[in-house]
Amino acid sequence: MTKLVRLLFVALALGGNAWAAGAPPNVILILVDDLGYGDLTCYNARSGNDTPNIDRLAAEGMRFTNFYVSSSVCSPSRASLLTGSYHRRIGIDHVLWPVSVAGLNPAETTIAEVLRQRGYATAYLGKWHVGDQVEFLPTRQGFDSYFGLPYSHDMQSLLRVRKTEETVLPVKLRALPLYRDEKPVALVTNVRKLTERYRNEALAFITKQHEAKRPFFLFLGHNAVHFPMQPSKEYKNESKNGPLGDWLHEVDDGLGSMLSLVQSLGIDKETLILFLSDNGPANRTRGSSGNLRGGKHSTWDGGLKVPLLVRWPGTVPAGNVCGELATAMDLLPTVATFAGADTASLKIDGVDLSAVLTGKAVQSPREDFFYYHGNRLSAIRDQRWKLHLKGPEGEPRMLFDLQTDPGESQDLAEQQPDIVAKLSARAEETVRLLGNGAQRGSQERPPGRVSRLQPIARALPVWGDNDEEAVPPETGKAMPIASDAPPAKQAQIP
Ligand SMILES: [Ca+2]
């Protein structure tokens, strides 16, 4: 059954099963890149960052303290969030580099596709990073529109000559392609202007869908606060926490604008806002994982435990702190329930948290979480215990009581052999389904692959960060591909 037919079947079968509280809510999902568990004041009073609007989401909604993403790096974490599946299940084990033959398989069902089948208008703004070939872009994964970068903004020097059997790609493209839907419309030399641009695009989208009386799903994937830090000029040096604090403040102000708009349009109680990060803080930034051990690239909790804030006035109780086990994979089935869609036919790993969010249940239906590092299963946790598995290079088996020791400092493996045995058996079950290293699992699905790579940007206007010198793009007239030298001319984004 094709993805479309399958979804149509689900929609028809459950057409009358709308969210009991009323009409399907608008959904705004804000994903901040590499934001650590300790980077927000509502999680860590000593974060040093000024985030009053983000903290407001916590005060007016629910703040999760045991929320995980499936990977401590970008691409697998994002693929997992979009599909409700462990990245190992869907074959996106590693970070995707520019001009990659692989991407999130178009046959996978994303949150956007689930919601679009329920009549939602859908838009993706910002960093994508689950495939830059046209077959893998947001517009092929359920989003009506896309504006943003297909991968991380630190990858601008990586587009060098790539010879394949089929094609030779552009030489030394030291700029980043900025896409509108399926076409690169400009090359950007940095992302300083993009945070504001995303905000403006977000405000326009929300207003437009409100006027059209359509429920909407807006996915805003910030470039912030991934290295290198590039806040706009207006925010430079204005925080107490260096460039990270500056950039996070800019993100926070953008959220403030969106909150104001939602309130002024009178759709506050019809709008669910989800705010989270894709992985823990990177070493080279001033990001904080708070009281957790480790950060990005690791399977210590600092790599995968991130903030999740949920605000939906009137439906999600205000001022709540939830310590239940939850993951980014759970957002797809949860949002699907609110929208009146059913995900029962999808083979995914997410569980429905709607009862927890609405205060109807205290306990999360999620019993465990598996920490995959690349394609290897590295650790497993249940509501209380975390077992680090013995690694291929002799990494020791370790057991931590996360209830009393969230910083993973005291190994209790020798004192708790029964817990070790129980979690080890659970890990073996999962390996049979999802695999581990070279060992294949029975439920794994392949990533998407293109047979012929296409260059992703040829001659485009270059849009730098010098407003005074900005000139309109010369439509139809090709400009030289950006080189190592600074661009002679700068243009506005079409
Ligand atoms: Ca990231």
Boltz pocket constraint, residues with backbone or C-beta under 6 A from the ligand:
constraints:
  - pocket:
      binder: B
      contacts: [[A, 32], [A, 33], [A, 34], [A, 72], [A, 73], [A, 74], [A, 226], [A, 278], [A, 279], [A, 280]]
      max_distance: 6.0
